[in-house]
């Protein structure tokens, strides 16, 4: 058993794809035409870190309730954790791409960590080895 996908509500597909692929270095796994439950066009967009099995389904907000949830899906908590082998390299890549960091990187007993926000406003930990 494994978790295959998690959904992330975003304002628009293309800027979200750009953020995840350019700023974070994820792979665009799928970008296919699809339909909503009531037959309106949408896209099925999946990104994931290179070599990972679990992906993120980028779900464009549909309606006011979903738009209101953008960036608030986790009630302000860090809810996503991106673990990398080379913390300094990934951090620098993200700085150069204009990613919003909420603090300076710090060392903890479990490794290096810094909190950042994704394009939708959700908080993530970038984690690297000690």
N, CA, C and O atoms as a printed pandas DataFrame, in Angstrom:
     atom_number atom_name residue_name chain_id  residue_number  x_coord  y_coord  z_coord
0              1         N          UNK        A               1    0.837   -1.163    0.000
1              2        CA          UNK        A               1    0.000    0.000    0.000
2              3         C          UNK        A               1    0.889    1.235    0.000
3              4         O          UNK        A               1    1.926    1.268    0.663
4              5         N          UNK        A               2    0.473    2.248   -0.749
5              6        CA          UNK        A               2    1.207    3.509   -0.756
6              7         C          UNK        A               2    0.273    4.655   -1.106
7              8         O          UNK        A               2   -0.780    4.454   -1.710
8              9         N          UNK        A               3    0.668    5.841   -0.724
9             10        CA          UNK        A               3   -0.067    7.028   -1.149
10            11         C          UNK        A               3    0.484    7.408   -2.512
11            12         O          UNK        A               3    1.683    7.645   -2.656
12            13         N          UNK        A               4   -0.382    7.468   -3.508
13            14        CA          UNK        A               4    0.027    7.768   -4.868
14            15         C          UNK        A               4    0.068    9.274   -5.129
15            16         O          UNK        A               4    1.045    9.787   -5.673
16            17         N          UNK        A               5   -0.999    9.981   -4.739
17            18        CA          UNK        A               5   -1.114   11.414   -4.986
18            19         C          UNK        A               5   -1.703   12.130   -3.781
19            20         O          UNK        A               5   -2.471   11.553   -3.011
20            21         N          UNK        A               6   -1.335   13.383   -3.634
21            22        CA          UNK        A               6   -2.035   14.296   -2.731
22            23         C          UNK        A               6   -2.430   15.501   -3.571
23            24         O          UNK        A               6   -1.698   15.887   -4.482
24            25         N          UNK        A               7   -3.572   16.094   -3.274
25            26        CA          UNK        A               7   -4.053   17.246   -4.027
26            27         C          UNK        A               7   -3.612   18.542   -3.380
27            28         O          UNK        A               7   -3.548   18.656   -2.156
28            29         N          UNK        A               8   -3.316   19.495   -4.205
29            30        CA          UNK        A               8   -2.976   20.833   -3.753
30            31         C          UNK        A               8   -3.793   21.807   -4.588
31            32         O          UNK        A               8   -3.647   21.857   -5.809
32            33         N          UNK        A               9   -4.654   22.583   -3.932
33            34        CA          UNK        A               9   -5.490   23.537   -4.651
34            35         C          UNK        A               9   -4.650   24.758   -5.010
35            36         O          UNK        A               9   -3.988   25.347   -4.156
36            37         N          UNK        A              10   -4.690   25.130   -6.292
37            38        CA          UNK        A              10   -3.922   26.270   -6.788
38            39         C          UNK        A              10   -4.849   27.208   -7.554
39            40         O          UNK        A              10   -5.939   26.819   -7.973
40            41         N          UNK        A              11   -4.403   28.437   -7.727
41            42        CA          UNK        A              11   -5.184   29.432   -8.461
42            43         C          UNK        A              11   -5.262   29.089   -9.944
43            44         O          UNK        A              11   -6.329   29.173  -10.553
44            45         N          UNK        A              12   -4.111   28.698  -10.528
45            46        CA          UNK        A              12   -4.058   28.411  -11.967
46            47         C          UNK        A              12   -2.981   27.360  -12.227
47            48         O          UNK        A              12   -1.969   27.298  -11.528
48            49         N          UNK        A              13   -3.221   26.542  -13.238
49            50        CA          UNK        A              13   -2.305   25.443  -13.538
50            51         C          UNK        A              13   -0.900   25.900  -13.932
51            52         O          UNK        A              13    0.079   25.477  -13.318
52            53         N          UNK        A              14   -0.792   26.750  -14.938
53            54        CA          UNK        A              14    0.515   27.041  -15.517
54            55         C          UNK        A              14    1.499   27.696  -14.548
55            56         O          UNK        A              14    2.657   27.281  -14.507
56            57         N          UNK        A              15    1.092   28.702  -13.764
57            58        CA          UNK        A              15    2.052   29.234  -12.783
58            59         C          UNK        A              15    2.453   28.191  -11.736
59            60         O          UNK        A              15    3.594   28.187  -11.275
60            61         N          UNK        A              16    1.530   27.314  -11.361
61            62        CA          UNK        A              16    1.858   26.260  -10.391
62            63         C          UNK        A              16    2.854   25.266  -10.992
63            64         O          UNK        A              16    3.804   24.855  -10.326
64            65         N          UNK        A              17    2.634   24.884  -12.241
65            66        CA          UNK        A              17    3.587   23.993  -12.923
66            67         C          UNK        A              17    4.961   24.650  -12.959
67            68         O          UNK        A              17    5.968   24.008  -12.662
68            69         N          UNK        A              18    5.001   25.920  -13.321
69            70        CA          UNK        A              18    6.267   26.661  -13.394
70            71         C          UNK        A              18    6.965   26.669  -12.036
71            72         O          UNK        A              18    8.172   26.434  -11.963
72            73         N          UNK        A              19    6.226   26.935  -10.965
73            74        CA          UNK        A              19    6.818   26.960   -9.632
74            75         C          UNK        A              19    7.413   25.599   -9.268
75            76         O          UNK        A              19    8.571   25.511   -8.859
76            77         N          UNK        A              20    6.628   24.558   -9.417
77            78        CA          UNK        A              20    7.097   23.248   -8.973
78            79         C          UNK        A              20    8.232   22.709   -9.831
79            80         O          UNK        A              20    9.130   22.044   -9.315
80            81         N          UNK        A              21    8.207   22.984  -11.131
81            82        CA          UNK        A              21    9.266   22.446  -11.991
82            83         C          UNK        A              21   10.512   23.326  -11.996
83            84         O          UNK        A              21   11.628   22.811  -11.928
84            85         N          UNK        A              22   10.338   24.646  -12.075
85            86        CA          UNK        A              22   11.503   25.532  -12.160
86            87         C          UNK        A              22   12.097   25.816  -10.784
87            88         O          UNK        A              22   13.302   25.666  -10.585
88            89         N          UNK        A              23   11.261   26.225   -9.839
89            90        CA          UNK        A              23   11.779   26.628   -8.526
90            91         C          UNK        A              23   12.175   25.441   -7.653
91            92         O          UNK        A              23   13.184   25.493   -6.951
92            93         N          UNK        A              24   11.377   24.367   -7.698
93            94        CA          UNK        A              24   11.667   23.219   -6.836
94            95         C          UNK        A              24   12.386   22.081   -7.554
95            96         O          UNK        A              24   12.974   21.221   -6.898
96            97         N          UNK        A              25   12.353   22.058   -8.883
97            98        CA          UNK        A              25   13.033   21.002   -9.626
98            99         C          UNK        A              25   12.234   19.723   -9.778
99           100         O          UNK        A              25   12.799   18.675  -10.092
100          101         N          UNK        A              26   10.926   19.792   -9.561
101          102        CA          UNK        A              26   10.064   18.619   -9.734
102          103         C          UNK        A              26    9.931   18.280  -11.217
103          104         O          UNK        A              26   10.204   19.108  -12.085
104          105         N          UNK        A              27    9.511   17.060  -11.485
105          106        CA          UNK        A              27    9.177   16.633  -12.846
106          107         C          UNK        A              27    7.691   16.840  -13.091
107          108         O          UNK        A              27    6.871   16.602  -12.204
108          109         N          UNK        A              28    7.345   17.282  -14.290
109          110        CA          UNK        A              28    5.946   17.313  -14.719
110          111         C          UNK        A              28    5.650   15.919  -15.255
111          112         O          UNK        A              28    6.139   15.544  -16.321
112          113         N          UNK        A              29    4.852   15.152  -14.522
113          114        CA          UNK        A              29    4.587   13.756  -14.840
114          115         C          UNK        A              29    3.415   13.624  -15.804
115          116         O          UNK        A              29    3.422   12.766  -16.687
116          117         N          UNK        A              30    2.407   14.478  -15.630
117          118        CA          UNK        A              30    1.229   14.405  -16.489
118          119         C          UNK        A              30    0.557   15.760  -16.553
119          120         O          UNK        A              30    0.481   16.481  -15.558
120          121         N          UNK        A              31    0.071   16.098  -17.739
121          122        CA          UNK        A              31   -0.733   17.299  -17.961
122          123         C          UNK        A              31   -1.707   16.938  -19.072
123          124         O          UNK        A              31   -1.415   17.113  -20.255
124          125         N          UNK        A              32   -2.866   16.432  -18.672
125          126        CA          UNK        A              32   -3.849   15.900  -19.614
126          127         C          UNK        A              32   -5.171   16.622  -19.487
127          128         O          UNK        A              32   -5.547   17.081  -18.408
128          129         N          UNK        A              33   -5.870   16.713  -20.605
129          130        CA          UNK        A              33   -7.231   17.247  -20.588
130          131         C          UNK        A              33   -8.123   16.280  -19.813
131          132         O          UNK        A              33   -7.958   15.063  -19.899
132          133         N          UNK        A              34   -9.055   16.826  -19.067
133          134        CA          UNK        A              34   -9.981   16.031  -18.280
134          135         C          UNK        A              34  -11.292   16.792  -18.171
135          136         O          UNK        A              34  -11.445   17.869  -18.749
136          137         N          UNK        A              35  -12.234   16.229  -17.429
137          138        CA          UNK        A              35  -13.533   16.867  -17.221
138          139         C          UNK        A              35  -13.889   16.863  -15.744
139          140         O          UNK        A              35  -13.543   15.935  -15.012
140          141         N          UNK        A              36  -14.585   17.910  -15.314
141          142        CA          UNK        A              36  -15.127   17.933  -13.960
142          143         C          UNK        A              36  -16.258   16.916  -13.880
143          144         O          UNK        A              36  -16.684   16.371  -14.898
144          145         N          UNK        A              37  -16.740   16.665  -12.669
145          146        CA          UNK        A              37  -17.845   15.718  -12.495
146          147         C          UNK        A              37  -19.093   16.116  -13.267
147          148         O          UNK        A              37  -19.897   15.262  -13.640
148          149         N          UNK        A              38  -19.254   17.418  -13.507
149          150        CA          UNK        A              38  -20.426   17.868  -14.265
150          151         C          UNK        A              38  -20.108   18.175  -15.730
151          152         O          UNK        A              38  -20.900   18.826  -16.412
152          153         N          UNK        A              39  -18.949   17.707  -16.218
153          154        CA          UNK        A              39  -18.650   17.754  -17.643
154          155         C          UNK        A              39  -17.896   18.971  -18.153
155          156         O          UNK        A              39  -17.704   19.100  -19.362
156          157         N          UNK        A              40  -17.464   19.867  -17.278
157          158        CA          UNK        A              40  -16.695   21.033  -17.735
158          159         C          UNK        A              40  -15.227   20.657  -17.902
159          160         O          UNK        A              40  -14.728   19.783  -17.193
160          161         N          UNK        A              41  -14.532   21.309  -18.834
161          162        CA          UNK        A              41  -13.118   20.983  -19.054
162          163         C          UNK        A              41  -12.239   21.395  -17.874
163          164         O          UNK        A              41  -12.462   22.427  -17.239
164          165         N          UNK        A              42  -11.250   20.574  -17.602
165          166        CA          UNK        A              42  -10.211   20.874  -16.625
166          167         C          UNK        A              42   -8.965   20.127  -17.073
167          168         O          UNK        A              42   -8.961   19.497  -18.131
168          169         N          UNK        A              43   -7.918   20.195  -16.278
169          170        CA          UNK        A              43   -6.687   19.462  -16.574
170          171         C          UNK        A              43   -6.338   18.557  -15.402
171          172         O          UNK        A              43   -6.653   18.854  -14.250
172          173         N          UNK        A              44   -5.685   17.454  -15.720
173          174        CA          UNK        A              44   -5.141   16.533  -14.717
174          175         C          UNK        A              44   -3.638   16.759  -14.744
175          176         O          UNK        A              44   -2.953   16.311  -15.663
176          177         N          UNK        A              45   -3.121   17.464  -13.718
177          178        CA          UNK        A              45   -1.728   17.883  -13.702
178          179         C          UNK        A              45   -1.044   17.277  -12.487
179          180         O          UNK        A              45   -1.461   17.504  -11.352
180          181         N          UNK        A              46    0.010   16.501  -12.733
181          182        CA          UNK        A              46    0.745   15.836  -11.659
182          183         C          UNK        A              46    2.221   16.208  -11.755
183          184         O          UNK        A              46    2.831   16.124  -12.821
184          185         N          UNK        A              47    2.782   16.620  -10.620
185          186        CA          UNK        A              47    4.217   16.875  -10.500
186          187         C          UNK        A              47    4.749   16.015   -9.357
187          188         O          UNK        A              47    4.010   15.625   -8.453
188          189         N          UNK        A              48    6.043   15.730   -9.420
189          190        CA          UNK        A              48    6.660   15.010   -8.299
190          191         C          UNK        A              48    8.173   15.168   -8.368
191          192         O          UNK        A              48    8.741   15.378   -9.439
192          193         N          UNK        A              49    8.811   15.064   -7.213
193          194        CA          UNK        A              49   10.273   15.148   -7.203
194          195         C          UNK        A              49   10.877   14.015   -8.031
195          196         O          UNK        A              49   10.309   12.924   -8.091
196          197         N          UNK        A              50   12.024   14.264   -8.672
197          198        CA          UNK        A              50   12.669   13.210   -9.453
198          199         C          UNK        A              50   12.890   11.956   -8.610
199          200         O          UNK        A              50   13.422   12.032   -7.502
200          201         N          UNK        A              51   12.485   10.823   -9.130
201          202        CA          UNK        A              51   12.670    9.543   -8.461
202          203         C          UNK        A              51   11.635    9.205   -7.412
203          204         O          UNK        A              51   11.636    8.093   -6.885
204          205         N          UNK        A              52   10.750   10.134   -7.096
205          206        CA          UNK        A              52    9.728    9.879   -6.069
206          207         C          UNK        A              52    8.574    9.078   -6.644
207          208         O          UNK        A              52    8.335    9.092   -7.852
208          209         N          UNK        A              53    7.864    8.384   -5.775
209          210        CA          UNK        A              53    6.669    7.652   -6.194
210          211         C          UNK        A              53    5.399    8.445   -5.946
211          212         O          UNK        A              53    4.448    8.356   -6.723
212          213         N          UNK        A              54    5.376    9.221   -4.870
213          214        CA          UNK        A              54    4.193   10.016   -4.551
214          215         C          UNK        A              54    4.263   11.353   -5.278
215          216         O          UNK        A              54    5.293   12.028   -5.272
216          217         N          UNK        A              55    3.152   11.722   -5.903
217          218        CA          UNK        A              55    3.090   12.974   -6.638
218          219         C          UNK        A              55    2.065   13.924   -6.051
219          220         O          UNK        A              55    1.298   13.573   -5.154
220          221         N          UNK        A              56    2.074   15.140   -6.585
221          222        CA          UNK        A              56    1.113   16.159   -6.191
222          223         C          UNK        A              56    0.209   16.440   -7.382
223          224         O          UNK        A              56    0.676   16.773   -8.471
224          225         N          UNK        A              57   -1.096   16.301   -7.156
225          226        CA          UNK        A              57   -2.087   16.665   -8.160
226          227         C          UNK        A              57   -2.376   18.149   -7.972
227          228         O          UNK        A              57   -2.927   18.555   -6.948
228          229         N          UNK        A              58   -2.005   18.956   -8.958
229          230        CA          UNK        A              58   -2.288   20.385   -8.907
230          231         C          UNK        A              58   -3.716   20.592   -9.372
231          232         O          UNK        A              58   -4.030   20.402  -10.547
232          233         N          UNK        A              59   -4.577   20.980   -8.447
233          234        CA          UNK        A              59   -6.006   21.103   -8.714
234          235         C          UNK        A              59   -6.384   22.577   -8.756
235          236         O          UNK        A              59   -6.381   23.256   -7.730
236          237         N          UNK        A              60   -6.708   23.067   -9.945
237          238        CA          UNK        A              60   -7.120   24.462  -10.072
238          239         C          UNK        A              60   -8.444   24.667   -9.352
239          240         O          UNK        A              60   -9.397   23.912   -9.545
240          241         N          UNK        A              61   -8.489   25.702   -8.520
241          242        CA          UNK        A              61   -9.701   25.988   -7.735
242          243         C          UNK        A              61  -10.908   26.136   -8.657
243          244         O          UNK        A              61  -10.840   26.778   -9.704
244          245         N          UNK        A              62  -12.009   25.525   -8.239
245          246        CA          UNK        A              62  -13.259   25.558   -8.988
246          247         C          UNK        A              62  -14.357   26.012   -8.028
247          248         O          UNK        A              62  -14.894   25.213   -7.261
248          249         N          UNK        A              63  -14.677   27.281   -8.080
249          250        CA          UNK        A              63  -15.719   27.812   -7.206
250          251         C          UNK        A              63  -15.143   28.548   -6.009
251          252         O          UNK        A              63  -13.962   28.421   -5.685
252          253         N          UNK        A              64  -16.004   29.319   -5.363
253          254        CA          UNK        A              64  -15.593   30.171   -4.251
254          255         C          UNK        A              64  -15.037   29.385   -3.055
255          256         O          UNK        A              64  -14.044   29.797   -2.455
256          257         N          UNK        A              65  -15.665   28.268   -2.710
257          258        CA          UNK        A              65  -15.192   27.489   -1.558
258          259         C          UNK        A              65  -13.757   27.018   -1.771
259          260         O          UNK        A              65  -12.931   27.102   -0.862
260          261         N          UNK        A              66  -13.463   26.525   -2.964
261          262        CA          UNK        A              66  -12.099   26.070   -3.249
262          263         C          UNK        A              66  -11.128   27.242   -3.332
263          264         O          UNK        A              66  -10.006   27.141   -2.837
264          265         N          UNK        A              67  -11.532   28.349   -3.943
265          266        CA          UNK        A              67  -10.660   29.522   -4.000
266          267         C          UNK        A              67  -10.320   30.004   -2.582
267          268         O          UNK        A              67   -9.191   30.416   -2.317
268          269         N          UNK        A              68  -11.288   29.949   -1.690
269          270        CA          UNK        A              68  -11.057   30.376   -0.303
270          271         C          UNK        A              68  -10.070   29.462    0.417
271          272         O          UNK        A              68   -9.448   29.884    1.391
272          273         N          UNK        A              69   -9.914   28.236   -0.034
273          274        CA          UNK        A              69   -9.021   27.273    0.621
274          275         C          UNK        A              69   -7.577   27.361    0.120
275          276         O          UNK        A              69   -6.688   26.737    0.700
276          277         N          UNK        A              70   -7.333   28.123   -0.943
277          278        CA          UNK        A              70   -5.976   28.219   -1.482
278          279         C          UNK        A              70   -5.046   28.764   -0.398
279          280         O          UNK        A              70   -5.291   29.831    0.165
280          281         N          UNK        A              71   -3.990   28.028   -0.119
281          282        CA          UNK        A              71   -3.012   28.425    0.879
282          283         C          UNK        A              71   -3.439   28.190    2.309
283          284         O          UNK        A              71   -2.671   28.454    3.234
284          285         N          UNK        A              72   -4.645   27.699    2.509
285          286        CA          UNK        A              72   -5.161   27.490    3.860
286          287         C          UNK        A              72   -5.548   26.027    4.093
287          288         O          UNK        A              72   -6.222   25.707    5.072
288          289         N          UNK        A              73   -5.129   25.165    3.213
289          290        CA          UNK        A              73   -5.514   23.761    3.300
290          291         C          UNK        A              73   -5.037   23.112    4.589
291          292         O          UNK        A              73   -5.599   22.109    5.027
292          293         N          UNK        A              74   -4.002   23.680    5.197
293          294        CA          UNK        A              74   -3.419   23.089    6.399
294          295         C          UNK        A              74   -3.511   24.029    7.592
295          296         O          UNK        A              74   -2.793   23.867    8.578
296          297         N          UNK        A              75   -4.394   25.005    7.495
297          298        CA          UNK        A              75   -4.669   25.931    8.596
298          299         C          UNK        A              75   -3.405   26.608    9.127
299          300         O          UNK        A              75   -3.272   26.830   10.330
300          301         N          UNK        A              76   -2.474   26.936    8.219
301          302        CA          UNK        A              76   -1.269   27.650    8.614
302          303         C          UNK        A              76   -0.120   26.789    9.092
303          304         O          UNK        A              76    0.970   27.306    9.335
304          305         N          UNK        A              77   -0.330   25.503    9.233
305          306        CA          UNK        A              77    0.737   24.596    9.679
306          307         C          UNK        A              77    1.623   24.197    8.510
307          308         O          UNK        A              77    1.197   24.234    7.355
308          309         N          UNK        A              78    2.852   23.817    8.814
309          310        CA          UNK        A              78    3.687   23.172    7.804
310          311         C          UNK        A              78    3.055   21.822    7.544
311          312         O          UNK        A              78    2.849   21.037    8.469
312          313         N          UNK        A              79    2.747   21.549    6.292
313          314        CA          UNK        A              79    2.065   20.307    5.966
314          315         C          UNK        A              79    2.752   19.483    4.907
315          316         O          UNK        A              79    2.324   18.369    4.605
316          317         N          UNK        A              80    3.825   20.026    4.333
317          318        CA          UNK        A              80    4.564   19.313    3.294
318          319         C          UNK        A              80    6.031   19.364    3.665
319          320         O          UNK        A              80    6.515   20.369    4.186
320          321         N          UNK        A              81    6.741   18.273    3.395
321          322        CA          UNK        A              81    8.126   18.139    3.819
322          323         C          UNK        A              81    8.942   17.640    2.633
323          324         O          UNK        A              81    8.765   16.506    2.186
324          325         N          UNK        A              82    9.832   18.482    2.125
325          326        CA          UNK        A              82   10.669   18.157    0.979
326          327         C          UNK        A              82   12.067   17.840    1.483
327          328         O          UNK        A              82   12.792   18.729    1.930
328          329         N          UNK        A              83   12.440   16.568    1.408
329          330        CA          UNK        A              83   13.749   16.113    1.867
330          331         C          UNK        A              83   14.692   16.026    0.682
331          332         O          UNK        A              83   14.357   15.430   -0.342
332          333         N          UNK        A              84   15.877   16.620    0.817
333          334        CA          UNK        A              84   16.862   16.646   -0.254
334          335         C          UNK        A              84   18.213   16.153    0.271
335          336         O          UNK        A              84   18.497   16.240    1.466
336          337         N          UNK        A              85   19.032   15.639   -0.634
337          338        CA          UNK        A              85   20.368   15.177   -0.267
338          339         C          UNK        A              85   21.332   16.339   -0.067
339          340         O          UNK        A              85   22.163   16.312    0.841
340          341         N          UNK        A              86   21.222   17.374   -0.928
341          342        CA          UNK        A              86   22.120   18.522   -0.859
342          343         C          UNK        A              86   21.298   19.760   -0.513
343          344         O          UNK        A              86   20.801   20.461   -1.395
344          345         N          UNK        A              87   21.165   20.014    0.785
345          346        CA          UNK        A              87   20.349   21.120    1.278
346          347         C          UNK        A              87   20.808   22.449    0.692
347          348         O          UNK        A              87   19.995   23.218    0.180
348          349         N          UNK        A              88   22.119   22.723    0.767
349          350        CA          UNK        A              88   22.630   24.027    0.338
350          351         C          UNK        A              88   22.358   24.277   -1.140
351          352         O          UNK        A              88   21.986   25.388   -1.518
352          353         N          UNK        A              89   22.536   23.276   -1.967
353          354        CA          UNK        A              89   22.290   23.418   -3.409
354          355         C          UNK        A              89   20.807   23.699   -3.683
355          356         O          UNK        A              89   20.478   24.596   -4.460
356          357         N          UNK        A              90   19.925   22.942   -3.052
357          358        CA          UNK        A              90   18.492   23.134   -3.265
358          359         C          UNK        A              90   18.037   24.484   -2.723
359          360         O          UNK        A              90   17.249   25.177   -3.366
360          361         N          UNK        A              91   18.524   24.859   -1.552
361          362        CA          UNK        A              91   18.174   26.151   -0.975
362          363         C          UNK        A              91   18.591   27.280   -1.920
363          364         O          UNK        A              91   17.806   28.194   -2.174
364          365         N          UNK        A              92   19.806   27.225   -2.437
365          366        CA          UNK        A              92   20.292   28.259   -3.355
366          367         C          UNK        A              92   19.447   28.309   -4.617
367          368         O          UNK        A              92   19.119   29.394   -5.097
368          369         N          UNK        A              93   19.092   27.158   -5.156
369          370        CA          UNK        A              93   18.235   27.087   -6.350
370          371         C          UNK        A              93   16.920   27.813   -6.087
371          372         O          UNK        A              93   16.447   28.591   -6.916
372          373         N          UNK        A              94   16.345   27.549   -4.929
373          374        CA          UNK        A              94   15.059   28.127   -4.580
374          375         C          UNK        A              94   15.164   29.634   -4.319
375          376         O          UNK        A              94   14.267   30.386   -4.700
376          377         N          UNK        A              95   16.237   30.077   -3.681
377          378        CA          UNK        A              95   16.473   31.507   -3.476
378          379         C          UNK        A              95   16.538   32.208   -4.828
379          380         O          UNK        A              95   15.884   33.231   -5.033
380          381         N          UNK        A              96   17.326   31.658   -5.748
381          382        CA          UNK        A              96   17.481   32.253   -7.075
382          383         C          UNK        A              96   16.171   32.280   -7.852
383          384         O          UNK        A              96   15.970   33.147   -8.702
384          385         N          UNK        A              97   15.278   31.336   -7.563
385          386        CA          UNK        A              97   13.981   31.281   -8.242
386          387         C          UNK        A              97   12.936   32.179   -7.572
387          388         O          UNK        A              97   11.803   32.275   -8.044
388          389         N          UNK        A              98   13.318   32.834   -6.474
389          390        CA          UNK        A              98   12.409   33.764   -5.825
390          391         C          UNK        A              98   11.423   33.139   -4.856
391          392         O          UNK        A              98   10.402   33.747   -4.535
392          393         N          UNK        A              99   11.713   31.932   -4.386
393          394        CA          UNK        A              99   10.830   31.274   -3.411
394          395         C          UNK        A              99   10.816   32.083   -2.119
395          396         O          UNK        A              99   11.852   32.589   -1.686
396          397         N          UNK        A             100    9.647   32.204   -1.508
397          398        CA          UNK        A             100    9.495   32.944   -0.260
398          399         C          UNK        A             100    9.858   32.054    0.926
399          400         O          UNK        A             100    9.208   31.039    1.175
400          401         N          UNK        A             101   10.902   32.446    1.653
401          402        CA          UNK        A             101   11.305   31.737    2.865
402          403         C          UNK        A             101   10.809   32.516    4.072
403          404         O          UNK        A             101   10.842   33.747    4.079
404          405         N          UNK        A             102   10.352   31.804    5.088
405          406        CA          UNK        A             102    9.789   32.437    6.268
406          407         C          UNK        A             102   10.801   32.608    7.389
407          408         O          UNK        A             102   10.489   33.185    8.430
408          409         N          UNK        A             103   12.012   32.106    7.178
409          410        CA          UNK        A             103   13.066   32.160    8.196
410          411         C          UNK        A             103   14.390   31.880    7.524
411          412         O          UNK        A             103   14.444   31.591    6.329
412          413         N          UNK        A             104   15.448   31.966    8.291
413          414        CA          UNK        A             104   16.777   31.577    7.824
414          415         C          UNK        A             104   16.956   30.079    8.074
415          416         O          UNK        A             104   16.389   29.547    9.028
416          417         N          UNK        A             105   17.737   29.389    7.233
417          418        CA          UNK        A             105   18.012   27.969    7.498
418          419         C          UNK        A             105   18.640   27.796    8.878
419          420         O          UNK        A             105   19.399   28.640    9.354
420          421         N          UNK        A             106   18.296   26.679    9.497
421          422        CA          UNK        A             106   18.837   26.386   10.824
422          423         C          UNK        A             106   19.225   24.905   10.898
423          424         O          UNK        A             106   18.750   24.079   10.119
424          425         N          UNK        A             107   20.088   24.600   11.842
425          426        CA          UNK        A             107   20.484   23.212   12.081
426          427         C          UNK        A             107   19.743   22.691   13.297
427          428         O          UNK        A             107   19.697   23.337   14.343
428          429         N          UNK        A             108   19.171   21.525   13.140
429          430        CA          UNK        A             108   18.475   20.824   14.217
430          431         C          UNK        A             108   19.146   19.462   14.373
431          432         O          UNK        A             108   19.927   19.072   13.505
432          433         N          UNK        A             109   18.871   18.728   15.446
433          434        CA          UNK        A             109   19.477   17.409   15.616
434          435         C          UNK        A             109   19.207   16.465   14.431
435          436         O          UNK        A             109   20.029   15.599   14.131
436          437         N          UNK        A             110   18.081   16.628   13.775
437          438        CA          UNK        A             110   17.710   15.759   12.651
438          439         C          UNK        A             110   18.237   16.263   11.308
439          440         O          UNK        A             110   18.119   15.552   10.310
440          441         N          UNK        A             111   18.815   17.470   11.249
441          442        CA          UNK        A             111   19.366   17.988   10.005
442          443         C          UNK        A             111   19.102   19.466    9.815
443          444         O          UNK        A             111   18.643   20.151   10.729
444          445         N          UNK        A             112   19.395   19.949    8.620
445          446        CA          UNK        A             112   19.136   21.340    8.271
446          447         C          UNK        A             112   17.667   21.481    7.892
447          448         O          UNK        A             112   17.062   20.558    7.347
448          449         N          UNK        A             113   17.097   22.666    8.192
449          450        CA          UNK        A             113   15.686   22.888    7.891
450          451         C          UNK        A             113   15.443   24.378    7.661
451          452         O          UNK        A             113   16.097   25.231    8.261
452          453         N          UNK        A             114   14.495   24.666    6.785
453          454        CA          UNK        A             114   14.007   26.023    6.579
454          455         C          UNK        A             114   12.566   25.913    6.078
455          456         O          UNK        A             114   12.230   24.999    5.325
456          457         N          UNK        A             115   11.725   26.849    6.501
457          458        CA          UNK        A             115   10.324   26.855    6.088
458          459         C          UNK        A             115   10.164   27.795    4.901
459          460         O          UNK        A             115   10.688   28.909    4.901
460          461         N          UNK        A             116    9.430   27.329    3.887
461          462        CA          UNK        A             116    9.132   28.159    2.721
462          463         C          UNK        A             116    7.665   28.021    2.352
463          464         O          UNK        A             116    6.976   27.111    2.813
464          465         N          UNK        A             117    7.201   28.936    1.516
465          466        CA          UNK        A             117    5.826   28.884    1.016
466          467         C          UNK        A             117    5.820   28.510   -0.445
467          468         O          UNK        A             117    6.674   28.946   -1.216
468          469         N          UNK        A             118    4.838   27.687   -0.824
469          470        CA          UNK        A             118    4.668   27.365   -2.234
470          471         C          UNK        A             118    3.867   28.480   -2.917
471          472         O          UNK        A             118    3.499   29.465   -2.277
472          473         N          UNK        A             119    3.606   28.323   -4.186
473          474        CA          UNK        A             119    2.914   29.338   -4.966
474          475         C          UNK        A             119    1.495   29.601   -4.465
475          476         O          UNK        A             119    0.944   30.675   -4.707
476          477         N          UNK        A             120    0.906   28.642   -3.779
477          478        CA          UNK        A             120   -0.448   28.799   -3.266
478          479         C          UNK        A             120   -0.454   29.361   -1.841
479          480         O          UNK        A             120   -1.519   29.678   -1.312
480          481         N          UNK        A             121    0.716   29.487   -1.215
481          482        CA          UNK        A             121    0.792   30.029    0.136
482          483         C          UNK        A             121    0.880   28.995    1.235
483          484         O          UNK        A             121    0.851   29.349    2.414
484          485         N          UNK        A             122    0.988   27.715    0.879
485          486        CA          UNK        A             122    1.120   26.650    1.873
486          487         C          UNK        A             122    2.555   26.586    2.377
487          488         O          UNK        A             122    3.497   26.827    1.622
488          489         N          UNK        A             123    2.720   26.260    3.658
489          490        CA          UNK        A             123    4.046   26.168    4.261
490          491         C          UNK        A             123    4.631   24.765    4.103
491          492         O          UNK        A             123    3.943   23.758    4.272
492          493         N          UNK        A             124    5.910   24.734    3.777
493          494        CA          UNK        A             124    6.679   23.511    3.597
494          495         C          UNK        A             124    7.954   23.598    4.432
495          496         O          UNK        A             124    8.443   24.692    4.711
496          497         N          UNK        A             125    8.489   22.450    4.829
497          498        CA          UNK        A             125    9.848   22.350    5.351
498          499         C          UNK        A             125   10.741   21.846    4.227
499          500         O          UNK        A             125   10.410   20.864    3.562
500          501         N          UNK        A             126   11.860   22.508    4.014
501          502        CA          UNK        A             126   12.940   21.966    3.205
502          503         C          UNK        A             126   13.899   21.351    4.197
503          504         O          UNK        A             126   14.404   22.038    5.085
504          505         N          UNK        A             127   14.158   20.054    4.054
505          506        CA          UNK        A             127   14.972   19.302    5.011
506          507         C          UNK        A             127   16.180   18.679    4.338
507          508         O          UNK        A             127   16.085   18.140    3.236
508          509         N          UNK        A             128   17.305   18.760    5.007
509          510        CA          UNK        A             128   18.520   18.131    4.512
510          511         C          UNK        A             128   19.240   17.428    5.642
511          512         O          UNK        A             128   18.886   17.595    6.810
512          513         N          UNK        A             129   20.243   16.645    5.303
513          514        CA          UNK        A             129   20.982   15.899    6.326
514          515         C          UNK        A             129   21.729   16.827    7.277
515          516         O          UNK        A             129   22.029   17.975    6.950
516          517         N          UNK        A             130   22.018   16.300    8.455
517          518        CA          UNK        A             130   22.748   17.074    9.485
518          519         C          UNK        A             130   24.152   17.385    9.012
519          520         O          UNK        A             130   24.918   18.024    9.733
